[in-house]
Amino acid sequence: MSLVRINQNISSLNAQRNLELNAARIGRSIERLSSGLRINRGADDPAGLVISELLRAQVSGLDVAQQNASQGVNLIKTAEGALNEVSGLLRQMRDLAVDAASDSNKNADARAALQSQVESALSTVNTIATNTKYAGRALLDGSAGTNVTIVDNTTVATEGITSLGTQDDGYISVQVATAAEQAVSSSDTGGNVVAGNAITGSGDIVIGAGDTVKLYINGVEVQDGGGALSIVPATTWGELQTAINTTAALDGAVTASISGTEFHIKTDAYGSAAHVTVSYEGTDVSGTLELRDLVSDTVTGINVFEADSGVDVAGDVAFGGNALTAGVGGGDDVTFTGSGLALSHATYGSITLTTAAATAAADYDNVMYAEEGQLSFQIGYNSGDTASTSIGSIKTVDLGTTAALSTIDISTVAGASTAIGIIDEAISQVSTTRGNLGGFQVNELEAEARSLAVSRENLAASESQIRDTDFGREMAEFTTAQVLVQSATAFLAQSNSLAQTVLALIRG
């Protein structure tokens, strides 16, 4: 029997093993009771952890989707509130037009006063269209949902299309009619411009012994190693190029280069805002100083000056997949104003071309794709769970169908009569927009928000059932484990004392 052996106390080892198991058991119960979670790590329930994590992610996503729907409702309310004011202004303008259309007690001065009120109302409509924003995003100028994708990055650098106005969705093509140019000053030296050649070996440039020549670009004196550049008979074209390009005050403004047989000083920027002025100033000691051909102007004497400005890109844009037509402004093309490398329009926004595209007169087909008026709201957990609506421009140039609201003139009876019809069209457009927004708010955003709340509740309940602690059951487990720990501890003490019985045998 084990009672007569002292090297191994099997009863004690058994009690220790059970005590460790019960201690781990009570530890798990304490962890679950203190954390409120049945699953604290993967080992607690691997399958349950996987399912509950997926449910947690879905619940979290639904929370954000609910927020999106609520914010969408607020956005729609913001737009609708502004449209309500526009409706009121349109009714006022219609009343003024009806008043002006009658000859009773109306003269030219009275109709002029009525027209002044109309113009004030038109200005207010445009202000509302421009200034109605939600989180910094304009809602009523046509840009709220204009979605533009650049298809050809070799042609379009960036896009700022804010509205399609009355244009159709589809591809956008660009026609460069006038290429953008840099401001430039160029030498005219009969083919002698080579980096290693001395400037004095070129054409009518003569710099004698003792002569001093300084160079100023845009009013900045060109430096050479930190000091002012002094052009002497041995100065080469390469040295002149290096001096210009290393003058800190000219960095980012102009660049000197040798191309073919000419020396160029060009602005880094393109367009009419780019300017370059070049002046050489010399002191004639030798009596032979001539600086002709340093610039393209043939000027005798020791002061040579030249100025130039760049050229803005100019061209047309065709919307809705329409083909570009020959000639500026022809067919369906819309003429854009150029500024540097960018084309812009008051209604449609801007397109900035790449340098390669803007500097070559050519047609660039299907360089972008545009969709108008799509406001998209992520109102679900999964990708693609979105709701979309459109808000067109309510600028006065975009309201009216037979003619733009901005053109109405009630200073004559005929004009007032025509204005009534145009205003009625504008009222119909605004009312239709308000009705569409109201339907979208009620039938999609608000209904979806309620549905999301129910889904969130049920998913949270499922996740809780899998992961959370059942306190009733766990307290029973804790109590059982606590009793077993106490019992195992007591009997471990007993088993440890059993070996002392061997002493009785030793004593005899």
Secondary structure, DSSP 8 states (H G I E B T S, - for coil): -GGG--S--HHHHHHHHHHHHHHHHHHHHHHHHHHSBS-SSGGG-HHHHHHHHHHHHHHHHHHHHHHHHHHHHHHHHHHHHHHHHHHHHHHHHHHHHHHHT--TT--HHHHHHHHHHHHHHHHHHHHHHHH-EETTEESSSS-TT-EEEES-TTTEEEEEE---TT--SEEEEEEEEE--BEEEEE---TT---TTSBGGGSTTEE--TT-EEEEEETTEE-EETTEE--B-TT-BHHHHHHHHHT-GGGTTTEEEEEETTEEEEEEEEESTT-EEEEEEEEE-SSS--EETTSSSS---SSEEEEEEE-B--EEEEE-TT----SSTT-TT-EEEEEETTEEEETTTEEEEE-HHHHTS--EEEEEEEEE-S-EEEE-SSSTT-EEEE-----STTTS-SSS-GGG---SSHHHHHHHHHHHHHHHHHHHHHHHHHHHHIIIIIIHHHHHHHHHHHHHHHHHHHHHB--HHHHHHHHHHHHHHHHHHHHHHHHHHHGGGGHHHHHH-
